Amino acid sequence: MNNKKPIVKGLEVDRETRCAHYHTEVDIIAIKFYCCQEYYACYDCHEELEDHSPEKWPKDKWEQKAILCGSCGKELAIHTYMSASECPHCTHPFNERCSNHFPLYFDMNNK
């Protein structure tokens, strides 16, 4: 069994996936981008390091594990993350303001 935490790309990424853009105690989430299937610490890191435009996760794919808890290293399904205020595995709190950025990562209009 492989318990190795996925690689998280970004600028100045620490061991709990915080980056140069978001680095408070509760900024512990990395997101696998739909377009390249790579984990990034945030949208801005993807913008600065990739040469392609980001694609949003379609709603019919929200059961896929595409969220990484930087505290415990567990991957979460998108729909699980979107309804949680903390990691269901380690109970580390998530930044509740991240929900303001959901439209950057997830297709909120896809029915």
GROMACS elastic network, one bead per residue, 0.5 to 0.9 nm:
[ bonds ]
;  ai    aj funct       b0    kb
    2     5     6  0.87270   500
    3    73     6  0.84632   500
    3    74     6  0.89734   500
    4     7     6  0.89552   500
    4    73     6  0.80820   500
    5     8     6  0.86889   500
    5    68     6  0.85986   500
    5    70     6  0.87320   500
    5    72     6  0.87754   500
    5    73     6  0.54042   500
    5    74     6  0.76852   500
    5    75     6  0.89072   500
    6    39     6  0.75008   500
    6    68     6  0.81468   500
    6    73     6  0.78678   500
    7    38     6  0.81252   500
    7    39     6  0.66948   500
    7    40     6  0.84879   500
    8    13     6  0.74849   500
    8    17     6  0.67577   500
    8    30     6  0.69006   500
    8    31     6  0.85401   500
    8    32     6  0.86725   500
    8    38     6  0.75467   500
    8    40     6  0.51806   500
    8    41     6  0.62674   500
    8    68     6  0.89217   500
    9    13     6  0.71461   500
    9    17     6  0.86768   500
    9    30     6  0.88622   500
    9    38     6  0.76482   500
    9    39     6  0.61115   500
    9    41     6  0.63027   500
    9    42     6  0.88807   500
    9    45     6  0.75270   500
    9    46     6  0.79005   500
    9    49     6  0.84391   500
   10    13     6  0.57394   500
   10    17     6  0.86181   500
   10    18     6  0.89050   500
   10    19     6  0.65134   500
   10    20     6  0.81007   500
   10    39     6  0.87214   500
   10    40     6  0.56758   500
   10    41     6  0.55567   500
   10    42     6  0.73363   500
   10    44     6  0.84328   500
   10    46     6  0.68637   500
   10    48     6  0.83579   500
   10    49     6  0.72294   500
   11    18     6  0.89995   500
   11    19     6  0.56303   500
   11    20     6  0.55605   500
   11    21     6  0.79254   500
   11    41     6  0.80522   500
   11    45     6  0.60819   500
   11    48     6  0.85771   500
   11    49     6  0.84281   500
   12    18     6  0.78059   500
   12    19     6  0.51571   500
   12    20     6  0.53899   500
   12    21     6  0.88619   500
   13    16     6  0.78026   500
   13    17     6  0.54592   500
   13    18     6  0.53815   500
   13    20     6  0.70310   500
   13    23     6  0.89850   500
   13    41     6  0.69891   500
   14    17     6  0.52666   500
   14    18     6  0.54171   500
   14    19     6  0.65254   500
   14    23     6  0.88368   500
   15    18     6  0.75116   500
   15    70     6  0.70753   500
   15    71     6  0.82368   500
   16    27     6  0.82666   500
   16    28     6  0.55821   500
   16    29     6  0.79546   500
   16    30     6  0.89215   500
   16    69     6  0.77210   500
   16    71     6  0.53649   500
   16    72     6  0.82792   500
   16    73     6  0.82813   500
   17    23     6  0.85625   500
   17    27     6  0.75819   500
   17    28     6  0.54682   500
   17    29     6  0.63675   500
   17    30     6  0.61088   500
   17    40     6  0.83533   500
   17    41     6  0.56754   500
   17    68     6  0.85653   500
   17    69     6  0.80761   500
   17    70     6  0.51257   500
   17    71     6  0.81995   500
   18    21     6  0.79682   500
   18    22     6  0.59079   500
   18    24     6  0.74990   500
   18    25     6  0.85065   500
   18    26     6  0.88203   500
   18    27     6  0.57720   500
   18    28     6  0.57933   500
   18    29     6  0.76016   500
   18    30     6  0.81779   500
   18    41     6  0.63685   500
   18    42     6  0.86290   500
   18    70     6  0.78858   500
   19    22     6  0.53566   500
   19    23     6  0.56337   500
   19    27     6  0.85034   500
   19    41     6  0.60843   500
   19    42     6  0.76340   500
   19    45     6  0.80078   500
   20    23     6  0.65572   500
   20    45     6  0.83975   500
   21    41     6  0.87652   500
   21    42     6  0.76977   500
   21    44     6  0.72649   500
   21    45     6  0.77969   500
   22    27     6  0.60988   500
   22    28     6  0.88776   500
   22    41     6  0.82484   500
   22    42     6  0.77085   500
   23    26     6  0.78686   500
   23    27     6  0.57076   500
   23    28     6  0.81766   500
   24    27     6  0.53048   500
   24    28     6  0.83114   500
   24    95     6  0.84952   500
   25    28     6  0.73869   500
   25    93     6  0.87984   500
   25    94     6  0.88848   500
   25    95     6  0.84446   500
   26    29     6  0.83469   500
   26    92     6  0.77532   500
   26    93     6  0.60024   500
   26    94     6  0.51485   500
   26    96     6  0.85188   500
   27    30     6  0.87657   500
   27    70     6  0.84241   500
   27    93     6  0.88694   500
   27    94     6  0.66035   500
   27    95     6  0.57275   500
   27    98     6  0.85119   500
   28    41     6  0.83622   500
   28    68     6  0.81363   500
   28    69     6  0.59580   500
   28    71     6  0.63599   500
   28    92     6  0.86037   500
   28    93     6  0.85742   500
   28    94     6  0.67936   500
   28    95     6  0.78761   500
   29    41     6  0.68333   500
   29    42     6  0.82319   500
   29    67     6  0.66849   500
   29    68     6  0.56112   500
   29    69     6  0.51023   500
   29    70     6  0.56623   500
   29    71     6  0.84271   500
   29    94     6  0.74386   500
   29    95     6  0.85255   500
   30    39     6  0.60904   500
   30    40     6  0.55278   500
   30    42     6  0.64751   500
   30    66     6  0.83744   500
   30    67     6  0.58964   500
   30    68     6  0.50735   500
   30    69     6  0.68054   500
   30    70     6  0.69607   500
   31    38     6  0.80245   500
   31    39     6  0.52368   500
   31    40     6  0.55975   500
   31    41     6  0.65189   500
   31    42     6  0.69039   500
   31    43     6  0.85233   500
   31    66     6  0.58180   500
   31    68     6  0.62923   500
   31   105     6  0.81847   500
   32    35     6  0.87972   500
   32    36     6  0.80219   500
   32    37     6  0.55375   500
   32    38     6  0.50685   500
   32    40     6  0.62762   500
   32    41     6  0.88658   500
   32    65     6  0.84062   500
   32    67     6  0.62895   500
   32    68     6  0.78905   500
   33    36     6  0.58311   500
   33    37     6  0.51448   500
   33    38     6  0.56363   500
   33    39     6  0.62147   500
   33    40     6  0.71956   500
   33    43     6  0.88190   500
   33    46     6  0.84393   500
   33    54     6  0.70437   500
   33    55     6  0.70944   500
   33    56     6  0.75048   500
   33    57     6  0.76511   500
   33    66     6  0.75925   500
   33   105     6  0.73786   500
   34    37     6  0.53178   500
   34    38     6  0.78787   500
   34    54     6  0.74790   500
   34    55     6  0.57027   500
   34    56     6  0.61238   500
   34    57     6  0.55229   500
   34    58     6  0.86103   500
   34    66     6  0.84144   500
   34   105     6  0.82182   500
   35    38     6  0.81857   500
   35    52     6  0.83601   500
   35    53     6  0.78578   500
   35    54     6  0.58315   500
   35    56     6  0.75731   500
   35    57     6  0.84424   500
   36    39     6  0.86758   500
   36    52     6  0.88210   500
   36    54     6  0.81439   500
   36    55     6  0.85236   500
   37    66     6  0.84605   500
   39    42     6  0.86968   500
   39    46     6  0.89365   500
   39    66     6  0.79448   500
   39    67     6  0.82603   500
   39    68     6  0.80305   500
   40    43     6  0.72526   500
   40    44     6  0.89517   500
   40    45     6  0.65586   500
   40    46     6  0.61573   500
   41    44     6  0.83907   500
   41    45     6  0.65029   500
   41    46     6  0.79721   500
   42    45     6  0.53597   500
   42    46     6  0.65670   500
   42    47     6  0.88398   500
   43    46     6  0.51627   500
   43    47     6  0.62342   500
   43    48     6  0.87421   500
   43    54     6  0.82920   500
   43   101     6  0.88032   500
   43   104     6  0.73583   500
   43   105     6  0.77676   500
   44    48     6  0.61666   500
   44    49     6  0.86013   500
   45    48     6  0.51661   500
   45    49     6  0.60720   500
   45    50     6  0.82866   500
   46    49     6  0.53013   500
   46    50     6  0.55863   500
   46    51     6  0.88312   500
   46    52     6  0.89611   500
   46    53     6  0.87865   500
   46    54     6  0.76432   500
   47    50     6  0.58532   500
   47    51     6  0.77800   500
   47    52     6  0.80949   500
   47    53     6  0.74986   500
   47    54     6  0.76830   500
   48    51     6  0.82356   500
   50    53     6  0.77915   500
   50    54     6  0.87495   500
   54   104     6  0.85489   500
   54   105     6  0.80706   500
   55    58     6  0.89116   500
   55   104     6  0.86059   500
   55   105     6  0.72934   500
   55   106     6  0.83971   500
   55   107     6  0.88323   500
   56   103     6  0.79267   500
   56   104     6  0.67961   500
   56   107     6  0.53633   500
   56   108     6  0.89073   500
   57    60     6  0.82985   500
   57    61     6  0.65277   500
   57    62     6  0.70074   500
   57    78     6  0.88759   500
   57   105     6  0.62395   500
   57   107     6  0.56935   500
   57   108     6  0.89604   500
   58    61     6  0.55430   500
   58    62     6  0.69717   500
   58   106     6  0.64140   500
   58   107     6  0.51987   500
   58   108     6  0.80892   500
   58   109     6  0.89276   500
   58   110     6  0.65140   500
   59    62     6  0.53711   500
   59    63     6  0.86180   500
   59    79     6  0.89957   500
   59   106     6  0.72011   500
   59   107     6  0.61036   500
   59   108     6  0.71933   500
   59   109     6  0.82587   500
   59   110     6  0.58193   500
   59   111     6  0.69719   500
   60    63     6  0.75251   500
   60   110     6  0.82037   500
   60   111     6  0.83321   500
   61    64     6  0.57745   500
   61    78     6  0.82362   500
   62    65     6  0.78969   500
   62    66     6  0.83407   500
   62    77     6  0.64867   500
   62    79     6  0.53919   500
   62    80     6  0.85871   500
   62   106     6  0.83594   500
   63    66     6  0.87407   500
   63    76     6  0.88219   500
   63    77     6  0.51364   500
   63    78     6  0.59991   500
   63    79     6  0.61008   500
   63    80     6  0.79826   500
   64    67     6  0.88371   500
   64    76     6  0.78442   500
   64    78     6  0.63473   500
   64    79     6  0.83830   500
   65    68     6  0.81473   500
   65    75     6  0.57224   500
   65    78     6  0.62302   500
   66    75     6  0.66298   500
   66    76     6  0.63082   500
   66    77     6  0.59582   500
   66    78     6  0.60294   500
   67    74     6  0.83307   500
   67    75     6  0.54527   500
   67    76     6  0.50266   500
   67    77     6  0.64130   500
   67    78     6  0.62360   500
   67    81     6  0.70665   500
   68    71     6  0.87662   500
   68    72     6  0.86093   500
   68    73     6  0.61691   500
   68    74     6  0.58718   500
   68    76     6  0.62696   500
   69    72     6  0.58610   500
   69    73     6  0.51650   500
   69    74     6  0.55554   500
   69    75     6  0.63594   500
   69    76     6  0.75934   500
   69    87     6  0.68463   500
   69    89     6  0.89586   500
   69    90     6  0.88249   500
   69    92     6  0.86035   500
   69    94     6  0.88113   500
   70    73     6  0.53326   500
   70    74     6  0.78341   500
   71    74     6  0.82906   500
   71    87     6  0.85995   500
   71    90     6  0.74801   500
   71    92     6  0.68785   500
   72    87     6  0.85331   500
   72    89     6  0.74965   500
   72    90     6  0.62219   500
   72    92     6  0.84744   500
   74    87     6  0.86937   500
   74    89     6  0.73291   500
   74    90     6  0.88156   500
   76    79     6  0.83117   500
   76    80     6  0.64039   500
   76    81     6  0.63267   500
   76    87     6  0.85613   500
   76    88     6  0.87499   500
   77    80     6  0.52116   500
   77    81     6  0.63779   500
   77    82     6  0.87377   500
   78    81     6  0.52077   500
   78    82     6  0.61611   500
   78    83     6  0.88593   500
   78   106     6  0.87267   500
   79    82     6  0.51011   500
   79    83     6  0.65034   500
   79    84     6  0.88242   500
   80    83     6  0.55622   500
   80    84     6  0.63661   500
   80    88     6  0.86847   500
   81    84     6  0.51788   500
   81    85     6  0.79170   500
   81    86     6  0.82910   500
   81    87     6  0.77860   500
   81    88     6  0.88056   500
   82    85     6  0.83297   500
   82    99     6  0.73815   500
   82   102     6  0.82595   500
   84    87     6  0.70271   500
   84    88     6  0.76550   500
   84    93     6  0.89411   500
   84    94     6  0.79277   500
   84    96     6  0.89870   500
   85    88     6  0.88578   500
   85    91     6  0.87915   500
   85    92     6  0.87805   500
   85    93     6  0.60044   500
   85    94     6  0.54973   500
   85    95     6  0.76011   500
   85    96     6  0.65002   500
   86    89     6  0.86437   500
   86    90     6  0.80863   500
   86    91     6  0.52309   500
   86    92     6  0.53738   500
   86    95     6  0.84322   500
   86    96     6  0.89730   500
   87    90     6  0.55966   500
   87    92     6  0.54666   500
   87    93     6  0.64210   500
   87    94     6  0.70130   500
   88    91     6  0.56325   500
   88    92     6  0.82995   500
   89    92     6  0.83479   500
   90    93     6  0.89139   500
   91    94     6  0.88721   500
   93    96     6  0.83911   500
   94    97     6  0.86627   500
   94    98     6  0.80225   500
   95    98     6  0.56402   500
   95    99     6  0.82506   500
   96    99     6  0.61901   500
   96   100     6  0.83808   500
   97   100     6  0.56419   500
   97   101     6  0.77580   500
   98   101     6  0.53721   500
   98   102     6  0.69508   500
   99   102     6  0.51747   500
   99   103     6  0.83865   500
  100   103     6  0.74352   500
  100   104     6  0.88270   500
  101   104     6  0.54775   500
  101   105     6  0.71541   500
  101   106     6  0.88237   500
  102   105     6  0.54051   500
  102   106     6  0.56262   500
  102   107     6  0.82051   500
  102   108     6  0.77394   500
  103   106     6  0.53038   500
  103   107     6  0.62545   500
  103   108     6  0.60049   500
  103   109     6  0.89607   500
  104   107     6  0.79386   500
  105   108     6  0.89484   500
  106   109     6  0.88841   500
  107   110     6  0.57346   500
  108   111     6  0.81463   500
